[in-house]
């Protein structure tokens, strides 16, 4: 009859169709907390992607400097206007700073392996400070050459000298930025661990140290 209440079994079927099994929970309101079951959980990326990325970066930088080194040797051997540039003594001191930074970096990694975070940060920030001092020393060394009247366009030897030191300094600025990032990053909320971040950064830093030694020897022998 019109207006009569629905039988209990019909009401049960209707309730099951509205909120029973087999249906997704509503987007809002009561029961919205069940949405977490249907959302994909974020997974931490594999550390291999970071190691692969830094390896590709190192290879590309190495190819760039090898091309410059080849041009340096060819130009020196075929040039009649080659005037050797004497390396400022300050650059040898800067080199000692950079080599020391590699040592403090390894000390930082050892402290991190022992879960000594405070010791890690001390040696890590020391490495960063040594890197900044190296860059500052390089600027002063180039200013010494400028005071001697040796500029970028003075002769082919001076051009390569400034290009080598300048290009290396630019890449080292990136290394200092990476060191600072690892030092201040809150890795509790990061997708990468502090250990992986420190290891990847150390590969890049040690590579720049070895690259500078190579460039310095090349400039010294190319006098």
C-alpha positions in Angstrom: 0.0 0.0 0.0 1.2 3.6 -0.6 3.0 5.1 2.4 3.6 1.7 4.0 7.0 0.9 5.5 9.3 -1.3 3.4 9.7 -4.8 4.7 12.9 -5.5 6.8 14.5 -7.7 4.1 14.2 -5.0 1.4 15.7 -2.4 3.8 18.6 -4.8 4.4 19.3 -5.2 0.7 19.2 -1.4 0.2 21.7 -0.8 3.0 24.1 -3.5 1.6 24.0 -1.8 -1.8 24.8 1.6 -0.3 27.7 0.7 2.0 28.4 -3.0 1.8 31.4 -4.9 0.5 32.5 -4.4 -3.0 32.1 -0.6 -3.0 34.7 2.1 -2.4 34.4 4.1 0.7 33.2 7.7 0.3 35.7 10.4 -0.4 34.7 12.5 2.6 32.7 12.3 5.7 32.5 9.2 7.9 34.6 6.4 6.8 37.0 8.6 4.8 39.9 7.3 6.8 39.6 4.0 4.8 41.0 5.9 1.7 44.5 5.0 2.8 43.9 1.4 1.8 43.4 2.5 -1.8 46.3 5.0 -2.1 49.7 3.6 -3.3 52.4 4.0 -0.7 55.5 5.9 -1.6 58.6 3.8 -1.9 62.1 5.0 -1.4 64.0 5.0 -4.7 66.9 2.6 -5.1 70.3 4.1 -4.2 71.6 2.7 -7.5 69.9 5.6 -9.3 72.0 8.1 -7.4 75.2 6.2 -7.9 74.4 5.9 -11.6 73.6 9.6 -11.8 76.9 10.7 -10.2 78.9 8.3 -12.4 77.4 9.8 -15.5 78.1 13.3 -14.2 81.7 12.4 -13.5 82.2 10.8 -16.9 80.8 13.9 -18.7 83.0 16.3 -16.7 86.0 14.1 -17.4 85.3 14.1 -21.1 85.0 17.9 -21.1 88.4 18.4 -19.4 90.1 15.8 -21.5 89.0 17.7 -24.6 90.4 20.9 -23.1 93.7 19.0 -22.2 94.0 17.8 -25.8 93.5 21.3 -27.1 96.1 22.5 -24.6 98.7 20.1 -25.8 98.0 20.6 -29.5 98.0 24.4 -29.2 101.3 24.4 -27.2 103.0 22.2 -29.7 102.0 24.2 -32.7 102.1 27.7 -31.3 104.9 30.2 -31.8 103.4 32.8 -29.3 103.3 30.4 -26.3 104.4 32.3 -23.2 104.4 29.9 -20.1 102.5 31.0 -17.1 104.4 30.5 -13.8 102.0 28.9 -11.2 101.6 31.3 -8.2 103.0 29.7 -5.0 99.6 30.3 -3.4 98.1 27.6 -5.6 100.4 24.9 -4.0 99.0 25.9 -0.6 95.5 25.8 -2.1 96.2 22.3 -3.3 97.2 21.2 0.2 93.9 22.5 1.5 92.0 20.5 -1.1 93.9 17.3 -0.4 93.3 17.8 3.4 89.6 18.1 2.6 89.5 14.7 1.2 91.0 13.3 4.4 88.5 15.1 6.6 85.7 13.8 4.3 86.8 10.2 4.9 86.9 10.9 8.6 83.4 12.1 8.4 82.2 9.0 6.6 83.9 6.8 9.2 82.1 8.6 12.0 78.8 8.2 10.2 79.4 4.5 9.8 79.7 4.4 13.6 76.4 6.3 13.9 78.3 9.2 15.4 76.2 12.0 13.8 77.8 14.8 15.8 81.3 13.7 14.8 80.2 13.3 11.2 78.9 16.8 11.0 82.0 18.2 12.6 84.3 16.7 10.0 81.8 17.2 7.2 81.6 20.9 7.9 85.4 21.1 8.2 85.5 19.6 4.7 83.1 22.3 3.5 85.1 25.0 5.1 88.3 23.7 3.4 86.6 23.7 0.1 85.5 27.4 0.6 89.1 28.3 1.6 90.4 26.6 -1.6 88.0 28.6 -3.8 89.0 31.8 -2.0 92.6 31.0 -2.4 92.2 30.4 -6.1 90.6 33.8 -6.5 93.5 35.5 -4.8 96.0 33.5 -6.9 94.3 34.7 -10.1 94.4 38.2 -8.8 98.1 37.9 -8.3 98.5 37.0 -12.0 96.3 40.0 -12.9 98.6 42.3 -10.9 101.5 40.9 -12.9 99.7 41.9 -16.1 98.7 38.3 -17.1 95.1 38.2 -18.3 92.9 35.8 -20.1 93.7 37.1 -23.5 97.4 37.8 -22.9 98.6 34.7 -24.8 97.4 31.1 -25.4 99.1 29.8 -22.3 97.3 32.3 -20.0 94.0 31.6 -21.7 94.2 27.9 -20.9 95.4 28.6 -17.4 92.4 30.7 -16.6 90.0 28.3 -18.4 91.3 25.3 -16.5 91.3 27.0 -13.1 87.9 28.7 -13.7 86.1 25.6 -15.0 87.4 23.5 -12.1 86.3 26.2 -9.6 82.8 26.2 -11.1 82.5 22.5 -10.6 83.9 22.7 -7.1 81.2 25.3 -6.2 78.7 22.5 -7.0 80.6 20.2 -4.7 80.5 22.7 -1.9 76.8 23.1 -2.4 76.4 19.3 -2.2 78.4 19.2 1.0 76.1 21.9 2.5 73.0 20.1 1.4 74.1 16.9 3.2 75.1 18.9 6.3 71.7 20.7 6.7 69.3 18.2 5.2 66.7 16.5 7.5 67.1 12.9 6.3 64.3 11.7 8.5 61.9 12.9 5.9 64.1 12.4 2.8 63.7 9.6 0.2 67.5 9.0 0.5 69.5 8.1 3.6 72.3 10.2 5.0 74.7 7.4 4.2 73.8 7.4 0.5 74.0 11.2 0.3 77.4 11.3 2.0 78.8 8.5 -0.2 77.5 10.0 -3.5 78.9 13.4 -2.5 82.2 12.0 -1.5 82.7 10.3 -4.9 82.2 13.7 -6.6 84.5 15.5 -4.2 87.3 13.0 -4.5 87.0 13.2 -8.3 87.4 16.9 -8.2 90.5 16.6 -6.0 92.1 14.1 -8.4 91.1 16.3 -11.4 92.8 19.3 -9.9 96.0 17.4 -9.3 95.9 16.4 -13.0 95.3 20.0 -14.1 98.1 21.3 -11.9 100.6 18.8 -13.2 99.5 19.6 -16.8 99.9 23.3 -16.2 103.3 22.8 -14.5 104.6 20.6 -17.4 103.2 23.0 -20.0 105.4 25.9 -18.9 
